[in-house]
């Protein structure tokens, strides 16, 4: 089996590739793993050019939703982002009445022993969660959501 992660080089694409490599290293999958920034490979795999949207200019998720809305209008589209960010991203995209099909990536779930809970890696996950909760709180403060 061959798994190829194709992306623009954004943090989510890189994290997804790292996650797949980790699964291979742990023996959970038996596959050749590759990463490519060549978006033309998506076209070679049958994805229509007009179905590929890469947003490089938005500085945050709200700006990204505004830009995507201009392109897709009410057509369904796939939103790929990290699992930790998906809840907030969905709130924002739904607020713009976009027809989102969520595809979360970079899941951070694994079995832990009690000594792992205070590791730097686990504290990083806590930081990600707090970042997202503060982001949702900020949306409420700014009256973006109720």
ZIGIGI-V739891 format. One record per pair of residues at least 12 apart in sequence whose C-alpha atoms are under 6 Angstrom apart, sorted by sequence separation. I is the first residue (numbers start at 1). J is the second residue. D is the distance in Angstrom with one decimal. If there is no record, write none. Layout:
((I;J;D) (I;J;D))
This chain:
((5;17;6.0) (83;104;4.6) (79;101;6.0) (82;104;5.3) (83;105;5.3) (76;99;4.5) (77;100;5.4) (78;101;4.6) (79;102;5.0) (80;103;4.9) (81;104;5.3) (82;105;4.6) (74;98;5.8) (76;100;5.7) (77;101;5.8) (78;102;5.9) (79;103;5.8) (80;104;5.8) (81;105;5.9) (82;106;5.2) (83;107;5.6) (74;99;6.0) (65;93;5.6) (2;31;5.1) (4;33;5.8) (6;35;5.9) (8;37;5.1) (1;31;4.7) (2;32;4.6) (3;33;4.9) (4;34;4.6) (5;35;4.8) (6;36;4.8) (7;37;5.1) (4;35;5.6) (6;37;5.7) (16;106;5.1) (15;106;5.8))
